[in-house]
Structure formats: C-alpha cells, structure tokens
Amino acid sequence: MVVTVIGLGFVGLTSALGFAELGHKVYGMEVNEERLASIAAGRLPFLEPGLDAALSRHLGKNFFPSRSMAEAVRESEAVYFCVGTPYGENGQADLTFLFEALRQVLACGRDGRFRVLVTKSTVPPGTTAKRVTPFVASLGFEPGKDTGVACNPEFLREGHCWEDFIHADRIVLGVSDARSKALLCELYRGMTCPVFCVSPNTAEYIKYLSNTLLATLISWSNEMSLAADAFGDIDTAQAFRILHKDHRWGGCEMASYAYPGCGYGGYCLPKDTNALCAAAGNAGYEPRILKNVIAVNDAMPEAMAARIIKTAGVDSNICIGILGLSFKPGSDDVRDAPPAKIIAALNRAGYRNILAFDPVVGESGFRACHKNLSLRCAGSLEEVLTEAGVLALTTAWPEFLELRMKTEKPVVDCRYALKPSVKAV
Ligand SMILES: NC(=O)c1ccc[n+]([C@@H]2O[C@H](COP(=O)([O-])OP(=O)(O)OC[C@H]3O[C@@H](n4cnc5c(N)ncnc54)[C@H](O)[C@@H]3O)[C@@H](O)[C@H]2O)c1
C-alpha cells in the first residue's frame, strides 16, 4: 500500500517508519522545516531508541520525507493525521492542527480514487463522527463513498516508541464503512497482535480510558504519599514496593504507575486527562474522580517545592541542585515536565539560584519550552554535587540512583527512587 503520514513527531515518524517496516511505501509530511531537514538527512530530531536504526533502514527506500502534499496524497490509499492536539480553551483538546491538515489534504482535490483519512492523533470521543466527517462532507466529499473517515489511536510510550509500535499489544480501528475497514486491515496485515474494529467513538474513548487510568493511578499514589507525610514515620517507597508484591499485579509494568513521584507530565497524560474531563462536561456528565486526579496533580509541584524548601532552609540564596529535566528517564521530552513546574514553584518562593543537570536535555532544549525560569544548567552531575547546597531528584535517570553514595549533602527524593529495594526478612 501507499500511505501518507502528516506530522512527523513521536507518533507520526514512528508510524511512518512502522508502516515502511511492514512493507508499505510511505510519504512523510512535516511543517517544521528544521524537523523535516533533520529527518531527510537521516537524523532523529528527538531521543528515541530504535527509531534511528529504522530511519536509516527505510529512508529513501520506502520512506520519503516530502514537501509535495498533492503528489503524496494522490498516490496514497490512506492518509494518516499525526499532528499535535494540545491544550485548548478550558482544558479542551485544541483540534486546530488536525483541521488545518485535513483542509490541506482535501484541497489536493478529487481524482475518483477512494482513500481513507485516518486520525491517529488523540482526539475526544465524537471527533471523527461529529466533527471530521461533517467537515469532509462540507468540502463536497462523500464520506464512506469517495472518502473514508476513520481513527486509529496510538498507545506507544515515549522512550519506547519503536518497540511499542512494532510489538503493539492491540490495534484499535475506529471505522464506519467497509472499504476503510478493509484498507486499514490490509495496512496492518503483517502485525501479529489482535486488531479490533470498533465504532470511531469507541476507538477514541479507548485511548482516553488508557491515559486517564494511568493518570488516576499516579494521582492516587501521589495523594497517598502526601497522606503518608502527614502521618509521619512512613517509608513511602518501601510501602509501595511491598504493595507491588501483591500477586494480582502479576509482576506487570502497570504497577510502575501505582507509585508516587512528583506528578504526571509529558505531552499526553496532562492534556488528555483535561480534555476528557472537559469533553465529558460538555456532553453532560461532570467527572468527579478525574477532576480530583487533575487537582492532585496540579498541587504536586508546590508540594515538592515545599519539601525542597524545608530541607534548604530560609536562606533563599542557597544553590538548589535539580537532577533531571525530562518528564521521565529515557526521554528528552520536556513538555509539561514536572521538574519545570517545581523550578517555577521554587522561583515563586524566591529561590532563584537553581543549578540543573539532565543527562540528555541541554539548556537550549529546555528553554525552548520553558522560557521565564530562573536557572542555570550544569555540564555534569559532579558540577551540581560540588556547587549545590541541597539536591532534588526530579527525574529518575539510572545515573542518579546511586546519589547517596556520591554525596553527603541532603537529597530530596521527589521520585522515591533512591531508597534501597525492599528485602523480606
Ligand atoms: N507522544 C506520545 O507519547 C503520544 C502517544 C500516543 C498518542 N499521542 C498523540 O499523537 C499526537 C501527536 O503527538 P506527538 O507527540 O507525535 O506530537 P509532536 O508535537 O511531537 O508531533 C506533531 C508534529 O506534527 C507537525 N504538524 C502539525 N501540523 C502539520 C501539518 N499541517 N502538516 C505537517 N505537519 C504538521 C508538527 O510540526 C509536529 O512536528 C497527539 O494527539 C498526541 O496526543 C502521543
């Protein structure tokens, strides 16, 4: 098959290379010139293990970064939309990029050939049926007849994009016409995991079930950690690690979300939890649990800053070492990352002498996302250990976990990652 992928970010580039790996010919469109040039030169624009090898395997063979939308679309049987769906008004998903990309694709005209337009971006339930389909019809196309409209949510995790795409646990296709269903089943024919064909609303909803459950587990864990602080004399990390020994977890990775830290962050969980909350409210149901999941998460940076300040003392000139700037280890993504929110809370409290270090995030990459924070970035962990009076572990990079062996300075473990693992006695 021939496929066009619009938007070559984490999801788009992974999908494009994944489809190429499955033997299809793939065109990739990207508006960010710097990102497109980097991909066209065979360089990944972000840290993502395994994706670099896939890019060198397929670039110029069956993956073609392109500037000509019309040429790519005309040749394609499926067009995938992998653009951002960021925070919009009142927490709703902002679908501006999606509709702009749809408009561009549909402006390529009609050639009598059926092709399916597939939203892979995360969009609230109802988007495909109630917004995309009428939009396509409003431009003179006949959804289900000359043009298919479908969705195919993505479940990959940043830091594991390639392995999660190639070894997906399930593929969810939101389809409402037989030709789109047949085309998309053909597209994924090389995959061994189950493929579920459901209504577009159900497919969109499944994606939010997944992300809001993760957010809920994290906020519940964080709330329990704050309650533990209030009780006092509780080793919270030890308590959670023992919780995970429950056979019903089955040793699964899901347990890692039922663990405290400094709040969920990154591109997806914060915006998707807010978007589902807003969408449910608009649909007439006020979600009570999700509102509090968000409230607990929003309170975490202040709670962590208060813990750091308690350790640092009243002298606000003290140098505070922040260890970790990405939203999780294994990723250089700093979008909505908790460390930035903790630094902002420290700055607001008058603590502006912040020295940060992250193994992969440099100062320019961090500042591109977080402009007005008072901080300096160090070139090494050792520099921070020497200069800082107090340290805060904000991203659980493996190189930070032995911190207690490297310094006697006070460390605030915002990730509950430094404690030795529990041994049964
Ligand atoms: N990042 C994740 O872990 C993840 C996982 C599952 C789902 N998602 C969802 O997938 C979507 C994309 O996420 P992402 O992290 O890949 O975002 P991203 O910001 O990394 O990538 C989106 C890309 O689309 C490009 N773009 C926007 N409009 C365009 C247009 N008209 N033509 C061509 N390119 C255009 C942007 O320049 C950007 O490079 C979002 O809806 C997100 O919620 C993300």
PDBQT file of the ligand as one rigid body, heavy atoms in Angstrom, charges set to zero:
ROOT
HETATM    1  N1  LIG A 501       3.891  11.466  22.326  1.00  0.00    +0.000 N 
HETATM    2  C1  LIG A 501       3.269  10.363  22.717  1.00  0.00    +0.000 C 
HETATM    3  O1  LIG A 501       3.765   9.580  23.540  1.00  0.00    +0.000 OA
HETATM    4  C2  LIG A 501       1.909  10.025  22.158  1.00  0.00    +0.000 A 
HETATM    5  C3  LIG A 501       1.401   8.729  22.322  1.00  0.00    +0.000 A 
HETATM    6  C4  LIG A 501       0.151   8.418  21.783  1.00  0.00    +0.000 A 
HETATM    7  C5  LIG A 501      -0.595   9.406  21.147  1.00  0.00    +0.000 A 
HETATM    8  N2  LIG A 501      -0.095  10.668  21.030  1.00  0.00    +0.000 N 
HETATM    9  C6  LIG A 501      -0.905  11.673  20.334  1.00  0.00    +0.000 C 
HETATM   10  O2  LIG A 501      -0.443  11.765  18.983  1.00  0.00    +0.000 OA
HETATM   11  C7  LIG A 501      -0.499  13.119  18.527  1.00  0.00    +0.000 C 
HETATM   12  C8  LIG A 501       0.886  13.584  18.116  1.00  0.00    +0.000 C 
HETATM   13  O3  LIG A 501       1.737  13.537  19.248  1.00  0.00    +0.000 OA
HETATM   14  P1  LIG A 501       3.325  13.731  19.099  1.00  0.00    +0.000 P 
HETATM   15  O4  LIG A 501       3.909  13.551  20.450  1.00  0.00    +0.000 OA
HETATM   16  O5  LIG A 501       3.826  12.932  17.964  1.00  0.00    +0.000 OA
HETATM   17  O6  LIG A 501       3.354  15.292  18.718  1.00  0.00    +0.000 OA
HETATM   18  P2  LIG A 501       4.561  16.130  18.133  1.00  0.00    +0.000 P 
HETATM   19  O7  LIG A 501       4.300  17.537  18.560  1.00  0.00    +0.000 OA
HETATM   20  O8  LIG A 501       5.869  15.503  18.501  1.00  0.00    +0.000 OA
HETATM   21  O9  LIG A 501       4.391  15.996  16.548  1.00  0.00    +0.000 OA
HETATM   22  C9  LIG A 501       3.376  16.586  15.820  1.00  0.00    +0.000 C 
HETATM   23  C10 LIG A 501       4.022  17.082  14.528  1.00  0.00    +0.000 C 
HETATM   24  O10 LIG A 501       3.021  17.490  13.591  1.00  0.00    +0.000 OA
HETATM   25  C11 LIG A 501       3.550  18.568  12.826  1.00  0.00    +0.000 C 
HETATM   26  N3  LIG A 501       2.444  19.225  12.119  1.00  0.00    +0.000 N 
HETATM   27  C12 LIG A 501       1.451  19.980  12.640  1.00  0.00    +0.000 A 
HETATM   28  N4  LIG A 501       0.616  20.378  11.652  1.00  0.00    +0.000 NA
HETATM   29  C13 LIG A 501       1.094  19.865  10.478  1.00  0.00    +0.000 A 
HETATM   30  C14 LIG A 501       0.677  19.912   9.120  1.00  0.00    +0.000 A 
HETATM   31  N5  LIG A 501      -0.417  20.589   8.758  1.00  0.00    +0.000 N 
HETATM   32  N6  LIG A 501       1.399  19.270   8.176  1.00  0.00    +0.000 NA
HETATM   33  C15 LIG A 501       2.521  18.592   8.528  1.00  0.00    +0.000 A 
HETATM   34  N7  LIG A 501       2.985  18.517   9.818  1.00  0.00    +0.000 NA
HETATM   35  C16 LIG A 501       2.257  19.131  10.777  1.00  0.00    +0.000 A 
HETATM   36  C17 LIG A 501       4.262  19.413  13.878  1.00  0.00    +0.000 C 
HETATM   37  O11 LIG A 501       5.190  20.306  13.305  1.00  0.00    +0.000 OA
HETATM   38  C18 LIG A 501       4.915  18.323  14.733  1.00  0.00    +0.000 C 
HETATM   39  O12 LIG A 501       6.214  18.014  14.290  1.00  0.00    +0.000 OA
HETATM   40  C19 LIG A 501      -1.127  13.912  19.674  1.00  0.00    +0.000 C 
HETATM   41  O13 LIG A 501      -2.519  13.958  19.505  1.00  0.00    +0.000 OA
HETATM   42  C20 LIG A 501      -0.784  13.075  20.889  1.00  0.00    +0.000 C 
HETATM   43  O14 LIG A 501      -1.690  13.275  21.952  1.00  0.00    +0.000 OA
HETATM   44  C21 LIG A 501       1.150  10.990  21.501  1.00  0.00    +0.000 A 
ENDROOT
TORSDOF 0
